[in-house]
Amino acid sequence: MMKKSILRVFVVLMMLVVTLAITLLPSYAAAYSTYTYSIDGTQLASPDAYVPDAHYDSDKTGITAGSYHQLPLQEPCELTIDSDGNIYIIDKITIQIDEKNSQNVYRIVVLDPYFKFLYDFYEFTSESGAYNTFNNPRGLCVTEDYIYVADTDNARIVVFNRVNGGRDKMTFKKIIARPQADIFGESDIYKPVAVASDDSHVYVVSSTTNMGIISMDIDGNFQGFIGAQKVSANALDILWRMFQTDEQRAQSTQYVATEYNNIVMDKEGFIYVTTSSIDEQMQQNAINSKSTSAEYAPIKKLNTNGDDILNRSGFYPPSGEVKVATVSRSGGPPSGASTIIDVAIGPEETWSIIDQKRQRIFTYDKNGNLLFAFGDSGLQLGNLKGIKAICYQNYNGLNNIVVLDDKTDSITTYTRTEYGDLIIAALRNDNLRNYEAAVDDYQRILERNLNFDTAYVGKAKALYRAGDYNAAMEEYSYAYNTAGYSQAFKMFRKDWVSKYVIVVPIVVVAVFAGVYYFFKYAGKVNAKTAVTSGKRTFGQELLFAFHLMFHPFDGFWDLKHEKRGSLRGAAFYIGVAILTFTYQSVGRSYMYNPRGAYSSIGIQIASVCIPVALFAAANWCITTLFDGEGSIKDIVIATGYSLVPLPLLIIPSTLLTHILSSSESGIITLINALAFIWLGLLLFFGIMITHDYPMVKNMLTVVVTVVGMAFIMFIIILFATLVSDMFGLVSNIITEISYRM
């Protein structure tokens, strides 16, 4: 009995454990991975911000039971959602009249917020009383009062009244015909494929118009074109155009501005437009270069003047996929830049675009930061076969992304997760300037996703706006965001200077005084040494370099003829140059070396000693043939002493990286450039004085010396390769003999 009781207790406990495990496990399993990109283009896994909620086909929505002829969706091409959550779909159906004849009917199918069929609409009576139908409509826009249909092949925009919040069948309002303006020629084709309106202006995308978005007033009066795209042509196209005839140029479409394919308007009246006609290579080059230009951008945000105001301050410009394969493998993933065909406006100034090539959704914040990307091709719930349109459904507690699939003739909804809610909450608090709450939200995001560099940046911005610049710098460093770090650093520096304002002039005066007295001391020693004879001390040899660097003609003459320097002095300055570059490698601040990259002292020894040795050897070989008076010892000494400007300028410039922001990097670049220019001039004049050459002959000698250095390197590499091959041959022979024995 005791054993049976124990067994029963064990079984009950196991059942409780299994039940608890099932309860605690997520109630969903997305058929795709969600990810973001780091600042260096690394794809980083992310928790799911949206997960597939439901798949709605014609049977599930009731379209087959209640629609015209009870036919399911056959060729849906557009989807939009009104403020009451109702879903509008443009669909083409084929009605079989008899065995030989059929008829195409274009309809608008309307579903309620819960994806249940309300009605479909396929015919109307115009103001003249004439019976009308649609002819290949491609675009929809629903405002608070009206429904705008881009009736493409009828070349018109048809406006309907939105009745009872969209729940009752729409009624005809008016027709906005083809714009009448001189800029439209009689033979120009007008094919409206997308429309957006705020009930005071109407903006139309025409697939045959490449001059931009057509802007009209609510009565259809033409007001102009806005947001014209630039011509998309590469260098090869431009070169080829130079050899074309006038007729070929007139017929060429390579030099026509790219047209848009979709349009949507946000609640502030800004217009988002997309295009898929940009040259893929140009689009990808803009991504790789992190360009903030809109020239090759597949998404733009236009104001009413047509100016692109889309913020592209994210790690990469918002264009969909960042790292793409350049060569598509058979049966492998798609290659090339994303094909963007639609855009949707989300909560808190977020927006999403869809990549038709990869069946993927990319969502960004108002600054152009990629928040998350998800989706894939397939038949599992959440995957798609022919992504066609996207909308947000924010109604009565619903926080869904709704996507139309024209290959499966269905709708897929994605619901926002707790992780997605945290992102929206952080953006909301940021927009409302509740920075302390935003910091807490971003921290909770990072607790769930340490890979989310955008969260570090968001947290850093919130801390920056709250005045905690030191903490902001730390958060920026986690995301390797040097631009943001530099901005926070400038404010941190400003605060520090205001607190310790007396320290700055003291330090500056002390540094300049130290430099002044050092050079004054070196001048006295050099002046005294110049009038004395006998062997020079090592200290005198070293201090002579500070006379030589300002007086190269006298200095190099005395260096050779008065023996003011020596090989040990040259070796010392070569060693100092090695230590200088080593310090530069490890001593730069975060802003100038965010990855902490450095070179070992062995590499620095090679990078200094090899060029010095090559230059001395090549110059000695050349000048021996050109009646040079200097020995190889003289050349090495002159080269070593010419390196003096490097530590004097590079060490201070490295220290300045801890004081200057990245926007002030030009000062550091100038100092480093000055160091090498000074080195080059000293080396040039040192060789000229050492060999007693005139200016022109010395210039020729230096050029030939550089060529000689390259030749010596070639000989060394060739010899090393031959020796390596010889050892390989001997090793193979020994191996073969050992096997045969």
N, C-alpha and C positions, 0 to 999 in steps of 0.2 A: 504493500500500500504506500509505503514511504517513497519508494522509487517512482511509482505512478504519479504521486503528487508532485514530486520534483520535476518529472517529465512534463506534466501539464503546465506548471509554472514557467518552465523553459519555453514551451511552445507559445504561451500567451505573451511572454516577453519578446520573443522573436517577431510575433505578429505586430506588436506595438512598435518595434524598431522599424520594420518594413513600412508600416503605415506612416510613421513619422517621417521616414526618408522620402516617401512618395509625396507627402504634403509639403516638405521643404524644398523639393526639387522645383526648378522653374517649370511653369505650366506651358512653356513653349520651347521649341527648338528650331531656330531659323535655319533655312536651307542654304544660307549664304554666310559669308564672313563680313563683319563690319570693320572698317579700318580708317585711319587717317594717315597723313604724311608728316614726317619730321622736317626740320628746316633743311636737312641735307638730302631730302628725297627718299629717305628710308620709309617703307610701308610699315606702319605700326598697327598691330591688332588692337581693337577697341571693343568694349561691351556693346551690345546691340542697343541703338537708340530707338529704333523702330523694329517691330517684329510683325510677321504676317499674321493677320487676324482672320481674314475670310477671303474666299474666292467666290465671286458671283458670276454665274453664267445666266443665260436667258431663262432657263427653267427655274433657277433659284430666285430670280427677281420677279418672275411672273410675266415676263415679256411675251413668252410663247402662249400664255393663256389670255392676255388682255389686249395685246397690241393689234395693229392693222394686219388682217389675214392671219393672226396668231403666228407670225413668223419670228424666229429668233434673230438676234444680231447676226449680221452676215459680213458687213464690211464697215465696222465702226472706225471713224477717223479722228474724232475730237471729243473731248470731255471737259466740262466745266461745272462748277458748283456755286450756287448762290449763297447769300448770307443766311438763309434759313436751312441750309444743308441739303437742298434738293440737287439732284444730279441730272445734268443734261448731256445727252450723247447724240452726235450726228452719226447716222447709219445709212448705208445703202443696202436695199434689199431687192431681190429679183423675184417678180411674181410671174408664175407660169400661167399664161392666158389659155393656151391650148397646147397640143402636142408639139406644134412648130413655133409658136410665138410666145415671147416673154416680154416683160416690161420692167424697167428699172425704176424704182421709187426711192426717193431720198426723204428721210424722215428725221425728226428730232424726238428722241425717246426721253421721257422725264421719269425719274425715280424719286421716291421720298428719301429723307435722311437715313432711313434704315434699309435702303436699296430694294424697296418694294415698288412695283410698277404703278405709276399714276396715270399716264396717258402718253400717246405718241401724236405727233403733229406733222402732217405731210402736205397739206393744201390750205389755201387761204384765198380770200376775196380782197382784191385791192380797192383803193378808194374810188376807182372808176367802175367797180362792180365786176371786173374781169376775174375769171377763175385763174389761179396761179398755183404753180408747184415749184419746188426747188430743183436746181440743176447742178449737181455735184458741189454742194456747199462744203466748205473746208474749215470755217472758223466760227466761233461762238463767243459772245460776251454777255454776261448777265449783270445788270446793275440793280439798284433798289427798285427802279420803276420799269425798266425796259429790258428786252432781250434783243440783241443784235446778232444777225446771221449773215455771214459772208457767203453770199450765194454766188459761188465762183464763176461757173460757166454762164450764168445770167448777167455777170458783170455788174453786180449791185449789192448793196447792203439792205437787208430787209429788217425793219424794226417792228417788234411786237410789244404789246403791253404785258407786263408781268402781273397776272391776276391772282389775288388771294395768296400773296407770298410765294407764288409759283406752283401752288397746289392745284389750281384750276387751269384749264386749258388756256393758252395764250391767245390774245386777240390781235388782229392786225392794227398797226399804228401808221406806218408810212414806208416808203421806199427811198433810199438815198442812192441816186443813180451815179453813173460814171462821172467823175469830176470834170467840170468844164473850165478849161484854162488854156492859154496859148501854149504853155509848156507841153501840153498833151497834143500830139499830132493826131490827125484824123485816122492815120493808119496804126497808131499805137494800140497795143492790146492791153486791156485792163482785166486782171484776174485777181480779185481780192481773196486771199487765202486765210487771213487772220484779221481780227478787228478788236479794238479796245476803246472804251468810252467812259467818260465820267458824267454823261448826260448833258454836257455843255460843249464838248469837243469829241470828234470821232477820229481815231487813228487807224489807218488801214495798211496792211502789208499786202502788196500785189506781187505775185510770183514773177511777173514780167517787168517789174520796175526796179531798177538798180540805182535810182537817185535818192533812195531813203524811204522813210515812212511818209505816207500821204496824210496830211493834216487837213481836216475839214471842220467847219462848225456843225452844230446839230442839225442845220437845215441842208447840209451837203455842199455848202459853198467852199471851194478850194482855197486853202490858206497857205499852202506851200509844202515843201519837202523838209524833213528834219532827220538828222542822224545819218547822213549818207556815208556808206562804207567807202574805204579807200580801195584803189585798184590793187588786186592781188596778183603780182607777177614776180618771178624770181629773176636772178641775173641772167640766166641762160635765155629766158623768154625775151628779156629786153635786148640782148645781143642779137637774137634771131630776128627781132622786129626791124633792126637796122638794115637787114638784107631783103625785107619783104617789099613787094610792090604796093602801091596805094590801094589797089583792089583787095589784096590779101589782108592788109591792115584793116580795111573797112569790114571785112568778113570775120576777122579774128575776134573771138570771145575771151581771149586770155587777158585782155586789158580793159575789161568791163568791170566796174565795181561789183562786188558780191552783193547778193540780195539777202533779205531776211526771210525767215521761215515761220516765225511765231512772235506773238506780242501779248503782253499782259500789263495791266496798270495796277499800282498799289493804291492804298487809301489816301496817300498824300498827293497823288496825281503824277507820280514819276512812272516812266514807261520802261519796262524791261523787254528787250528784244533779243532774239537768238538767230544765229545763222549757222548753216552747215556747209557753206560754199567756200570757206577759206581754204587755201592750199594747206594740206596736212603738214607738210614739212615746215612751212612758215609758222603755223600755229604751234607746232612742237618746239621750234627754235625759240619762240617767245616764252614758252613755259620754261625751257632749260635755262634761258638767260634771266629768268625771273623778271621779265619786262612788265612794267606798270602801264605801258602804252596800250591803247585800245585798237591799234592798227590791225592786229591779227587775233583779236579777242572774239570768241564765239558768243559772248554774252555782253550786253551793254545796258546801262541804266541812263536813260535820257531825261533831261528836263524839257520843259515846253519849248525851249529854244533849240533843242536838238543837241545840246552839249552832253557828252558822256561824263557822268559824275560817279560812276561805279568805283567804289573804293577797292583797290587791289593791293592792300598792305599786308596780306597774308604771306606765308612762306613762299607760295607760288601763285601766279595769277589764276583766278578761277576759270578753268577751262576743262574741267573734268579730270580724266586720268593724267597723272604726272609722269610716271615712269612707264613707258610703253615699249613693246618689242618693235624693232624696225623691220624684221623679216618674219612673215607669218608662216608657221609650220603647217603642213597638211594635217587637218584635224585638230590643230592646236588653238590656243586662244587668239582672238583678233589682234591685229597689230595697228600701229599708227595712232594719231591723235583722235580724241573722242569726237563722235558725231552728235552734236547737241541739237535737239529738235524741239524742246519745250522748256518752259520755266514756270515755276509756281511760287507764289509769295506765302511765306509761313509766318508763324507768330514771332513777335519781338524782332522784327526786321530781318528774320532769316529768309532765305530763298533757296530753292532747289532746282537743279537742272537734270535732265535725263540724257544718258548716252545711249543712243540707238544701237551702236555697234556692240556694246558690252551688256546691254540690258541692266544698266546700273544707274543709281540715283546719287547725286553729289549735293550735299547741303552746306551752305556757307552762312556766316553771320554778316552784319552790315559792313564790316571792315574787309571782307573777302577772305576771312580765315575758314579753312575747311573744317567743319565740325565733325562730319562723318560721311562715309560713303558705303553703300551697301547694294546688294542685288547681284544677280547672276542669271545666266541662261539655263533654262531647264523647265521641267514640268512639275516639280515639287511645289508645295504651297509656299509662296513668296518669290519663287523664281518665275521668269517671264520668257516668252518666245519672241514677242514683237512689241516692245514697249512703244507706245504711241503718244500718250498724253499723261500729264500729272497735275493734280490739284490737291490743295489742303482742305480738309473738312473740319472746321472748328465750330461746332454747334451743339448746344445743350450737353456739354460735358464730353463731346466727342473730340478727340485729338488725333485725327487720322490723316494719313497720306493715301490718296486714292489714285490708282494707276490703271490706265486703259491698255489692254493687250489686243492688238488687231490681228494677231495670228491665232489666238485661241478664242477671239470674240467674247472677251470676258473682262471683268473688273477685279482687281486685287486690292484689298485694303490692308494698311499697315498701321498698327496702333503704337503710340509712344510708350516707352518703358519708363521705369523709375529713373534710370540713367538719363534718358532723354528729357524727363521732367526737370532733373537737376540742371541740365544745360540751359534749358529755357528759363528756369528760375534765376540762374546766374546772369544771363543776358538781360532779364527784366530788371533785376536790381541794379545792374550796371547802367541801363538806360535811365532808370529813375534816380541815379546817383546815390543809391544806398550802398556805398562802397564797403562798409563793414559786413553787411549781409552778403554782398557779392563775393568777398574774400572767403567767407564761410562756405558759400555754395561751391566755389572753385575748389576749396579744400576737400569737400565731400566728393566732388568729381574725381580728384586725384587719388582719393582713397580707393576708388573703384577702378581707376585707370591711370597708372603712373606714366604710361606712354603718351598721354594726351598733352603734347607740347602747347597746343592752343590754350589749354587750361592754365598752364604756367604763365603764359603771356597775359591771359585775362586777369589772373590773380595779381600779376605784377602791375598791370595798368590800374587796377582798383587800389592797390597799395600806393602807387604813384600819385593818383588823384587824392588819396587821403593824406599825402605828405610824408609817408614812410619810405623815403627814397632808398635807404640802405637795404630794407627788406625787398623792395621792388627789384633792385639790382640782383639780389640773390635768386629771385624767381625767374628773372630774365635769363640768368646764367644757366638754369636748368634746361631751358629750351634752346640754348645757344643763340639767343636773339641779341646780337651785338648792337643793332640799331636801337632797340628799346633800352638795353643796358646803358648805352652811351647817353641817351636822353635823361635817364634817371641819375647817371653819374654826374652830369652837368649840374643838376639841381642839388645833389649831395655835395658837390664841390662848392657850389655857391653858398650853401648853408655853412659849410666848414670855414670858408674864407670869412664869412660875416662873424663867426664866433672867434676866430683866431686871426683877425685882420692885422694885428701887430706883428704876427710871426712871419707873414709873407715878405714884407720889405726887409726884415732882418735877415731872412734866409737868402734873399736875392743879393743884398749888399755883401753878405758874408761870402757867397760864392764868387761874385765878381772881384771882391777884394783878394780872395785866395788866389784866383787866376792871375790877377794883376801882380801880386807880390811874387808868385812863382816865376812868371816870365821875367820880372825885374831881376830876381836872383839868378835865373839862368843867363840873362844878358850879362850880368857882372862876371859870372864865371867864364863865359865864352870870351868876353873882352880881355880878361886876365890871361886866359889860356892862349889867346892869339899872339901875345907878345912874349911868351915864355917858350923855352925849348925843352927838350927832353921827352921822356916817355909820358904819354897821357894816362891819367887814371881812368878806371872804368866809369866812374861818375862823370868825369869830364867828357868822355866819349858819348855817353848817353845824353848829356845836356846839350851837346853840340847839335843834336837833331832839331832843337827848338830854334836855333839860329838858321839852320839849313832850310827849314820849311817856309821861312819868310824871305830868305835871300838865297834862292836856289843856285844862281850863277856863281856867286862867291863861295857858297856853301859846298857845292860839289867839287869845285876847284880845290878848296882846302881839304876836303874829304880825301881826295886822291893824292894831291901833291904835298900837303902839310901833315898828312896822316892824322887828321883830327878824329877819324873814326876807325873802326876795326871790324873784323869778322864777328868777334864776340858781341860787339854792339849791334851789328846787323841781325845776328841770331837772336839777340834779346828782343828786338822789335818784331821779328817774325813770330817769336813766342807770344809777345803781347797781342799781336794781331789774332793769333789762334785763340787766346783767352777771350779777346773781345768778341769774336764771332760766337764763341761758346756761351758767353754771357748773354749776347743778343738772342740766342736760341732759347735759353731757359728763363731769361729775365723780363720778357715782355709781359705786359698786363693782359688781363682777360680779354679786353676789347680788341687787342691786336693779335691774340693767340688763343681764341676760345677753346680750341681742342687740346691745348697744352702740348702741341707738337714740338719736338726738339730734335737736335742732331747731337750725337755723341761727340766727345772730344776727339776720338779717333777720326771721325769723318771731317771734323774741322781741321785737324792736322793735315789730312790729305788735301782738303780744299784750298789750303794756303800754301803748303810746301810744294805740291805738284806744279801749280802754275809758276811759282818762283823758280823752281828748278828748270822747268821747260823754257821759261823766258831767258834765264841766264845761259842755258846751253845753246838755244837757238840764236840768241844775240851774239854770243861768242863765235859761233860757227860763221854767221853772216859777216860780222865785222872783221873777222880774220881775213876774209876775201876782199873786204872793202877798206883795207888799210886803217882799221881801228886801232887806237893806241891803248885801249884798256884791256887788262887781262880778265880772265873769268872771275878772279877774286875781286877785282874792282867792280865788275858788273853785279856780283852778289851783294857787295857792301852797298852800292848805290841803290839796288832794289830794296834791300832791307830797310835802309833809312827813309826810303820813299813811302813806307807804310805808316809813318808816324801819324798822319792825319786820321787814320782809321780809328784808333782808340780815343783820340781827342774829340771826335764828333759822334761816333757810333755809340759809345757808352752813354753820353748825355742824352742822345736821342732815345735810347732804350729806357733810360730813367724817365724821360718825358712821357712815355706811354702810360705811366701811372698818374700823370697829371692832365694830359690832354685827352679830350673825347675823340671818338672815331671821326666826327665831322671836322676835326682839326688835324686830321692825319697828314694833311698836305705839308704842315710844318716839319713833321718827322721825315716825310719823304724827301723834302728839300734838304734837310740836314744830311741824310744818308747819301743823297745824290752829290752834294757838295763834297763829302768825304772822298768819294771815288773820283770825282773830277779833279780834286786837289792831288790825289794819289797819281792820277794819270799825268798831270802836268809835271809833277816832281820827277816821275819816272822818265818822261820824255826829255826834260832838261838834264836830268842826271846822266842819261845815255849820251846826250849830245856833248856834254862837258867831258865825260869820261873818255870818249873816243875822239874828242876835238873835231867834231863834225860841224859843217855849216847847217843852217836850218833845213834847207831843201833835202840835202843828202840824209840828214837824220830822219826826216819824215819818211823817205823811201826805205831807210833801214828798218824803221819800226814796222812798216807794213810788211816787208819781207820777213821780219822776225816773227810776226803773227802767223804768216804762212808756214814758216819753218816749224813753229810749235805744232801746228796741225799735222805737218809731215812726220815729225818725230813721234807724235801720238799714233799715227797710222802705222809706222814701223814697229812701235812697241806692241800694239795690238796684234799686228800680223805675226810678229815673232812669238808672242804668247800663244796665239792660236796654233802655230806650227809646233811649238814645244808640247802643247796639250795634245795635239793629234799624234805626235811622236810617242809620248808616254802611253796614249791609248793604244797605239799599234803594238808597242812592246808588251803592254799588259795583255792584249788579246793573244799575242803569240805565246806568251808564257802560259796563259790559261789553256790554249789549244794543246800545247805540249804536255801539260800536266794531265789533261784528259786522255791523251793518246798513250801516255806511259802507264 
